[in-house]
Amino acid sequence: MTSVKNNSIFKKLGALVMALSLTCAMAVSASAAETADVSGEYTVAFLKEGTTTASMAQDAVNGNATVSENADGSVTILIPIKPIEDYRPMGFLWAADGFIQGLTVSDGTAVLQNIVGDQVRYDSADLVITLPAMPSDGKLSAVTASLKLFYANSATEYPLVSQMDPTFDIQLTKVA
């Protein structure tokens, strides 16, 4: 009878140890998920502010973004961009070529780098955004771009609307 009680106690202790081990394992994996490295390749969507509809600025995206997590937890987002060609500003009959000249991002900085071509009319560039942390949903809200417009295939600035500042959201989705 004593051996049956001992076996029962050992079974209960074994179950308790197993339960504690599983609890610890789940806590460690949850902690790891919270601090997972966000570095990697992301698809980029420039969306009309507050919607899931593509913004006209989407035409400037020239491939996937690369996100790098820095040692201090901040992130650097590199988005390759190109000119927006044959854009029809505000429904005009004439087409324009648009060039992003700068970007304003809440709580971060944005600069154009690696410009190929003239500083104003370029063939390609990298938009580099630095943020204190990666947004948990991958969304940068209310981003404002400074956009320069020229007549299509011309060095002549579009009169009256040569400078536009559209506001949009940037949605980053990690590539699996």
C-alpha positions as CSV (number, residue, x, y, z in Angstrom):
1,M,0.0,0.0,0.0
2,T,2.9,2.3,0.8
3,S,4.4,1.8,-2.6
4,V,1.1,2.7,-4.3
5,K,1.0,6.0,-2.3
6,N,4.6,6.7,-3.2
7,N,3.9,6.0,-6.9
8,S,0.9,8.4,-6.7
9,I,3.0,11.1,-5.1
10,F,5.7,10.7,-7.7
11,K,3.1,10.9,-10.5
12,K,1.7,14.1,-9.0
13,L,5.2,15.6,-8.5
14,G,6.1,14.6,-12.1
15,A,2.9,16.2,-13.4
16,L,3.7,19.4,-11.4
17,V,7.2,19.5,-12.8
18,M,5.9,18.9,-16.3
19,A,3.3,21.7,-15.9
20,L,5.9,24.2,-14.6
21,S,8.3,23.3,-17.4
22,L,5.6,23.9,-20.0
23,T,4.7,27.2,-18.4
24,C,8.3,28.3,-18.4
25,A,8.7,27.3,-22.1
26,M,5.6,29.2,-23.1
27,A,6.8,32.3,-21.2
28,V,10.2,32.1,-22.9
29,S,8.6,31.7,-26.4
30,A,6.2,34.6,-25.8
31,S,9.1,36.8,-24.7
32,A,11.0,35.8,-27.7
33,A,8.1,36.7,-30.0
34,E,7.8,40.1,-28.4
35,T,11.5,40.8,-29.0
36,A,11.7,39.1,-32.4
37,D,14.1,40.8,-34.9
38,V,12.0,42.8,-37.3
39,S,14.8,42.9,-39.9
40,G,14.1,41.6,-43.3
41,E,12.3,42.2,-46.6
42,Y,8.9,43.8,-46.6
43,T,6.3,44.6,-49.3
44,V,5.4,48.3,-49.5
45,A,2.0,49.8,-50.0
46,F,1.5,53.6,-50.2
47,L,-2.2,53.9,-49.3
48,K,-4.6,56.8,-49.3
49,E,-4.7,58.1,-45.8
50,G,-6.9,55.9,-43.5
51,T,-7.9,53.5,-46.3
52,T,-6.7,50.3,-47.9
53,T,-6.8,51.9,-51.4
54,A,-3.5,52.5,-53.2
55,S,-2.3,56.1,-53.3
56,M,-1.0,57.7,-56.4
57,A,2.3,57.7,-54.6
58,Q,2.3,53.8,-54.9
59,D,3.6,54.3,-58.5
60,A,6.9,55.5,-56.9
61,V,7.6,52.2,-55.2
62,N,10.4,50.4,-57.1
63,G,10.5,47.1,-55.2
64,N,10.4,45.7,-51.7
65,A,11.7,47.5,-48.6
66,T,14.5,46.3,-46.5
67,V,14.2,46.8,-42.7
68,S,17.2,46.7,-40.4
69,E,16.9,46.7,-36.6
70,N,19.6,48.8,-35.0
71,A,21.4,47.9,-31.7
72,D,19.3,50.5,-29.8
73,G,16.0,49.0,-31.1
74,S,15.4,51.7,-33.7
75,V,14.8,50.6,-37.2
76,T,16.0,51.8,-40.6
77,I,13.6,51.2,-43.5
78,L,15.0,51.5,-47.1
79,I,12.4,51.8,-49.8
80,P,13.6,51.9,-53.4
81,I,11.7,54.6,-55.4
82,K,11.4,55.8,-59.0
83,P,9.6,58.6,-60.8
84,I,5.8,58.6,-61.0
85,E,5.4,58.8,-64.8
86,D,2.4,60.1,-66.7
87,Y,0.5,61.2,-63.6
88,R,-2.5,63.4,-64.2
89,P,-2.6,65.9,-61.3
90,M,-6.1,66.8,-60.2
91,G,-7.6,65.4,-63.4
92,F,-5.7,67.6,-65.7
93,L,-5.7,66.6,-69.4
94,W,-1.9,66.8,-69.6
95,A,0.3,64.1,-68.0
96,A,3.1,65.0,-65.6
97,D,6.1,63.2,-64.2
98,G,6.4,63.3,-60.5
99,F,9.4,63.0,-58.3
100,I,9.4,62.6,-54.5
101,Q,11.7,65.2,-53.1
102,G,11.3,64.5,-49.4
103,L,9.1,62.9,-46.8
104,T,7.8,63.9,-43.4
105,V,7.2,61.0,-41.0
106,S,5.9,61.3,-37.4
107,D,8.5,60.5,-34.8
108,G,11.2,59.7,-37.4
109,T,13.3,61.0,-40.1
110,A,13.3,60.4,-43.9
111,V,15.9,61.2,-46.5
112,L,16.6,60.4,-50.2
113,Q,19.8,58.6,-50.8
114,N,21.7,56.9,-53.7
115,I,20.0,59.2,-56.2
116,V,20.7,58.1,-59.8
117,G,20.4,61.1,-62.1
118,D,19.7,64.7,-61.4
119,Q,18.8,65.6,-57.8
120,V,15.4,66.8,-58.9
121,R,14.6,64.6,-61.9
122,Y,16.1,61.2,-61.0
123,D,15.9,57.7,-62.4
124,S,15.9,56.0,-59.0
125,A,16.7,56.7,-55.4
126,D,16.4,55.1,-52.0
127,L,14.0,56.5,-49.4
128,V,15.5,55.9,-46.0
129,I,13.2,56.2,-43.0
130,T,14.5,55.9,-39.5
131,L,12.0,55.3,-36.6
132,P,12.5,54.7,-32.9
133,A,10.8,51.3,-33.3
134,M,9.0,49.3,-35.9
135,P,5.2,49.9,-35.6
136,S,3.6,46.7,-34.4
137,D,1.1,46.7,-37.3
138,G,3.8,47.8,-39.8
139,K,1.9,51.0,-40.6
140,L,3.3,54.5,-40.8
141,S,0.3,56.9,-40.7
142,A,-0.1,60.4,-42.1
143,V,3.2,60.4,-44.0
144,T,3.5,63.6,-46.1
145,A,5.6,63.7,-49.3
146,S,7.0,66.6,-51.1
147,L,6.3,65.9,-54.8
148,K,7.8,67.9,-57.7
149,L,5.8,67.8,-61.0
150,F,7.2,68.3,-64.5
151,Y,5.5,68.0,-67.9
152,A,5.9,64.4,-69.0
153,N,9.3,63.7,-70.6
154,S,10.3,67.3,-70.1
155,A,12.6,69.4,-67.8
156,T,9.8,72.0,-67.6
157,E,8.1,72.3,-64.2
158,Y,4.3,72.0,-64.2
159,P,2.9,75.6,-63.8
160,L,0.7,76.3,-60.8
161,V,0.9,72.7,-59.4
162,S,4.7,72.1,-59.7
163,Q,4.8,71.4,-55.9
164,M,2.4,69.0,-54.3
165,D,2.4,67.5,-50.8
166,P,0.2,64.4,-50.7
167,T,-0.5,62.7,-47.4
168,F,-0.7,58.9,-47.3
169,D,-0.1,55.9,-45.1
170,I,2.8,53.4,-45.7
171,Q,1.9,49.7,-45.0
172,L,4.9,47.4,-44.6
173,T,4.2,43.6,-44.7
174,K,7.0,41.2,-43.9
175,V,7.8,38.8,-46.8
176,A,7.6,35.2,-45.6
